[in-house]
């Protein structure tokens, strides 16, 4: 019968080597351990059993680095089996959790921003293939979910050319209002959170409150489309002007009026008997130059003509030649206008 006394010299020596392994073998001790193990097959068995008894995986790994253990069958103690089962369960749980976390991330909308600087216009292609042409000094944020495509016009103006997808309405949020389309081309200009303008080039756009959720919006679309005439459904060649988020005026535009309103998309500004004050406000959207009218009697002079966006020099030359208006640049990048 084997002697399992704690005073067994081989076991005591094996325990001593395990203690040294615990603190880390020195370069001198490693060959000494190998020599001790090779003295007797019982030494090999004793040190492996000692390490296995305490389930010390670190010791077993270090022993494996000192001499091969493959020839010795691993002793699967109850603790080893339980530990292995726990680790396996944790690994499975982490895998399942990772799957649902990745799925959740894929379903969570990611926000993208698109913007232009003063005097710049640029067309961007959105994730679904829809396109947005931003006017000077404009910015939008874009969120796509499983149920909708939402664009927030933060400031400025944009034309939206929407890819058709009946299952995912395309919604442009402007302040307290939203403009919903299911495959169309429309233009939205935001003056502030309360005042805005919608021009529809193709298709149909529904005006509604931006607070509606997906289910409410879907119900509103179905309800309005069943009406013979809805004041909130804007069709091609119509313009809806909204003031104070409530007062809504809808007008039908002729082709010249439509071309004039959307001339910025071609890099042009068209004025037709508009007051100078209004003309200068529009021109200032496309340049960092500010205008100051020193003579009040010229503010309402009616201006007509076509100008390139940002071409201040041509405009000023036209004012001087046609209306006897003099202009002066000052150090603050401001142009002062007055009668000669």
C-alpha positions in Angstrom: 0.0 0.0 0.0 1.3 3.4 -0.9 2.4 5.6 2.0 0.5 8.9 1.9 2.0 10.3 5.1 2.8 14.0 5.1 6.3 13.0 6.0 6.8 11.2 2.7 10.2 12.7 1.6 9.3 12.6 -2.2 6.0 14.4 -1.5 7.7 16.9 0.7 10.3 17.6 -2.0 7.5 17.9 -4.6 5.7 20.4 -2.3 8.9 22.4 -1.9 9.3 22.6 -5.7 5.6 23.7 -6.0 6.4 26.5 -3.5 9.3 27.6 -5.6 7.1 27.5 -8.8 4.6 29.6 -7.0 7.2 32.4 -6.5 8.8 31.7 -9.9 11.8 29.5 -10.7 15.2 31.2 -11.1 17.5 30.3 -14.0 19.5 28.1 -11.7 16.5 26.3 -10.2 15.0 25.2 -13.5 17.8 22.7 -14.4 17.8 21.5 -10.8 14.1 20.7 -11.0 14.6 18.9 -14.3 17.5 16.9 -12.7 15.4 16.0 -9.6 12.4 14.9 -11.8 14.7 12.7 -14.0 16.1 10.9 -10.9 13.0 8.8 -10.4 9.7 8.4 -12.2 8.0 8.8 -8.8 9.3 12.4 -8.7 7.5 13.2 -12.0 4.3 11.7 -10.7 4.6 13.3 -7.3 5.1 16.9 -8.5 2.3 16.6 -11.1 -0.1 15.1 -8.5 0.8 17.9 -6.0 0.1 20.6 -8.5 -3.1 18.8 -9.7 -4.3 18.3 -6.1 -4.4 22.1 -5.5 -5.9 22.7 -9.0 -3.1 25.1 -9.6 -3.3 25.7 -13.3 -0.5 28.2 -13.3 1.9 25.6 -11.8 0.9 23.0 -14.4 1.5 25.4 -17.2 4.9 26.3 -15.8 5.7 22.6 -15.3 4.7 22.0 -18.9 7.3 24.6 -19.9 10.0 22.9 -17.9 9.3 19.3 -19.0 6.6 17.5 -21.1 3.5 16.4 -19.2 1.7 14.8 -22.1 2.6 11.3 -21.0 0.9 11.8 -17.7 -2.9 11.6 -17.7 -4.5 14.7 -16.3 -6.1 14.2 -12.9 -9.7 15.6 -13.2 -10.6 16.5 -9.7 -14.1 17.6 -8.8 -12.9 21.2 -8.5 -11.4 21.1 -12.0 -14.6 19.7 -13.5 -16.7 22.4 -11.7 -14.4 25.2 -12.7 -14.4 24.0 -16.3 -18.2 23.9 -16.4 -18.4 27.4 -14.9 -16.0 28.8 -17.5 -17.8 27.1 -20.3 -21.2 28.5 -19.1 -19.6 32.0 -18.9 -18.2 31.7 -22.4 -21.7 30.7 -23.7 -23.4 33.5 -21.9 -20.9 36.0 -23.2 -21.4 34.7 -26.8 -25.2 35.1 -26.5 -24.9 38.5 -24.9 -22.5 39.6 -27.6 -25.0 38.5 -30.3 -27.9 40.5 -28.8 -25.6 43.5 -28.1 -24.4 43.5 -31.7 -28.0 43.2 -32.9 -29.1 46.0 -30.7 -26.2 48.2 -32.0 -27.3 47.4 -35.6 -30.8 48.5 -34.8 -29.8 51.6 -33.0 -29.8 54.7 -35.3 -26.5 56.3 -35.9 -26.5 60.0 -36.5 -24.7 61.4 -39.5 -24.2 65.1 -40.1 -23.9 67.0 -43.5 -23.2 70.7 -43.8 -22.0 73.5 -46.1 -20.1 76.7 -45.4 -21.2 80.2 -46.4 -21.1 80.5 -50.2 -20.9 76.8 -50.7 -23.6 74.3 -52.0 -23.0 70.6 -52.0 -25.0 67.4 -52.9 -24.7 64.4 -50.5 -25.9 60.9 -51.0 -27.6 59.4 -48.0 -27.3 55.8 -46.8 -30.5 54.7 -48.7 -29.4 56.4 -52.0 -31.6 59.5 -51.4 -29.8 62.7 -52.2 -29.8 66.1 -50.4 -28.5 69.3 -52.0 -27.6 71.7 -49.3 -27.7 75.4 -49.9 -25.1 77.9 -48.5 -24.6 77.7 -44.7 -26.9 74.7 -44.1 -26.7 71.7 -41.9 -28.7 68.4 -41.5 -28.5 65.4 -39.2 -29.6 62.0 -40.5 -31.0 59.0 -38.5 -32.2 55.8 -40.2 -34.0 53.1 -38.2 -35.9 49.9 -39.1 -39.1 51.9 -39.5 -38.2 55.4 -40.8 -35.7 57.7 -42.4 -35.4 60.9 -40.4 -33.6 64.1 -41.5 -33.4 67.1 -39.2 -32.8 70.4 -41.0 -30.8 72.2 -38.3 -30.5 75.4 -40.3 -30.4 76.6 -43.8 -32.1 75.1 -46.9 -32.0 71.8 -48.8 -33.5 70.0 -51.7 -34.3 66.3 -51.1 -34.5 63.7 -53.9 -36.0 60.7 -52.1 -35.6 57.0 -53.0 -39.0 55.3 -52.8 -39.5 52.9 -49.8 -43.2 52.6 -48.7 -42.1 50.7 -45.6 -39.8 53.5 -44.4 -41.2 57.0 -44.8 -38.7 59.8 -45.4 -39.2 62.6 -42.9 -37.6 66.0 -42.7 -38.0 67.7 -39.3 -38.0 71.5 -39.3 -38.6 72.9 -35.8 -42.1 71.9 -34.7 -43.1 70.6 -38.2 -42.2 67.6 -40.2 -42.5 67.0 -43.9 -43.1 63.4 -45.0 -42.6 62.0 -48.5 -42.8 58.5 -50.0 -40.7 59.1 -53.1 -40.6 62.7 -54.3 -38.4 65.8 -54.8 -39.0 68.8 -52.5 -37.2 71.8 -51.2 -37.3 73.0 -47.6 -36.0 76.4 -46.3 -35.8 77.0 -42.5 -35.9 80.7 -41.4 -36.1 79.7 -37.7 -37.8 77.2 -35.4 -41.3 78.7 -36.2 -41.0 79.9 -39.8 -40.2 77.8 -42.9 -41.1 77.1 -46.5 -41.8 74.0 -48.5 -41.7 73.7 -52.3 -42.6 70.4 -53.9 -41.1 69.6 -57.3 -42.4 66.1 -57.7 -44.7 63.8 -55.8 -46.6 64.5 -52.6 -45.5 65.7 -49.2 -47.5 65.6 -45.9 -47.1 68.4 -43.4 -47.6 67.4 -39.8 -46.3 68.0 -36.2 -42.8 66.7 -35.5 -44.0 65.2 -32.2 -45.8 62.3 -33.9 -44.3 58.8 -33.4 -44.1 56.3 -36.2 -47.5 54.7 -35.6 -49.2 58.1 -35.3 -47.5 59.4 -38.4 -48.5 56.3 -40.4 -52.1 56.7 -39.3 -52.0 60.4 -40.2 -50.7 59.6 -43.7 -53.5 57.1 -44.3 -56.1 59.5 -43.0 -55.0 62.5 -45.0 -54.6 60.5 -48.3 -58.3 59.4 -48.0 -59.5 63.0 -48.1 -60.6 64.5 -51.4 -58.6 67.6 -50.5 -56.2 68.0 -47.7 -54.6 71.3 -46.8 -51.7 69.4 -45.3 -50.8 67.4 -48.4 -48.7 69.5 -50.8 -48.3 68.4 -54.4 -46.0 69.2 -57.3 -45.5 72.9 -58.1 -47.0 74.0 -54.8 -45.4 76.1 -52.1 -46.4 76.0 -48.4 -45.3 79.0 -46.3 -45.5 78.4 -42.5 -45.4 81.2 -40.0 -45.3 80.8 -36.2 -45.7 77.0 -36.8 -49.4 77.6 -37.3 -50.3 80.0 -40.1 -50.0 78.0 -43.3 -50.4 79.4 -46.7 -50.3 77.2 -49.8 -49.9 78.6 -53.3 -49.5 77.1 -56.8 -46.3 78.2 -58.6 -45.9 78.8 -62.3 -42.8 77.5 -64.0 -41.1 80.9 -63.9 -41.9 81.2 -60.2 -40.7 77.7 -59.5 -37.4 78.4 -61.5 -36.9 81.6 -59.6 -37.5 80.0 -56.2 -35.1 77.2 -56.9 -32.5 79.1 -58.9 -29.9 78.7 -56.1 -29.7 75.0 -57.1 -28.0 76.2 -60.3 -25.8 78.7 -58.5 -28.0 81.6 -59.5 -30.2 84.3 -57.8 -33.1 85.7 -59.7 -34.8 88.9 -58.6 -38.0 90.3 -60.0 -38.9 93.8 -58.8 -37.9 93.0 -55.2 -37.0 95.7 -52.7 -33.2 96.3 -52.3 -33.4 95.5 -48.6 -34.8 92.0 -49.4 -32.3 91.5 -52.2 -29.4 92.2 -49.9 -30.7 89.9 -47.3 -30.8 87.1 -49.8 -27.3 87.9 -51.2 -25.8 87.9 -47.7 -26.7 84.2 -47.4 -23.9 83.4 -49.8 -21.1 85.6 -48.6 -19.5 86.7 -45.3 -19.9 90.4 -46.4 -22.6 92.3 -44.5 -24.5 95.2 -46.0 -25.5 98.4 -44.4 -28.0 100.9 -46.0 -27.1 104.4 -44.9 -29.9 106.1 -47.0 -33.3 104.9 -46.0 -34.8 106.2 -49.3 -33.0 103.5 -51.3 -34.1 100.5 -49.1 -37.3 100.0 -51.2 -35.8 100.5 -54.7 -37.1 97.5 -56.7 -34.3 95.3 -58.2 -34.6 92.9 -61.1 -31.9 90.7 -62.6 -30.0 87.4 -62.5 -26.8 87.1 -60.4 -24.4 84.4 -59.6 -24.6 83.4 -55.9 -21.8 85.2 -54.0 -21.0 87.6 -56.9 -21.1 90.8 -54.8 -19.0 92.8 -57.2 -21.5 92.4 -60.1 -24.4 93.3 -57.9 -22.7 96.5 -56.5 -21.7 97.5 -60.0 -25.3 97.1 -61.2 -26.6 99.2 -58.3 -24.1 102.0 -59.1 -24.8 102.0 -62.8 -28.6 101.6 -62.8 -29.6 103.3 -59.5 -26.9 105.8 -58.8 -26.0 104.0 -55.5 -22.5 104.4 -54.2 -20.9 101.8 -52.0 -17.9 101.7 -49.6 -16.1 98.7 -48.0 -14.9 99.3 -44.5 -12.5 97.4 -42.2 -15.3 95.2 -40.6 -16.0 93.5 -44.0 -19.2 95.6 -44.3 -20.4 97.4 -47.4 -22.1 100.7 -46.8 -24.6 101.9 -49.5 -26.0 105.3 -50.0 -27.1 107.7 -52.8 -24.3 109.4 -54.7 
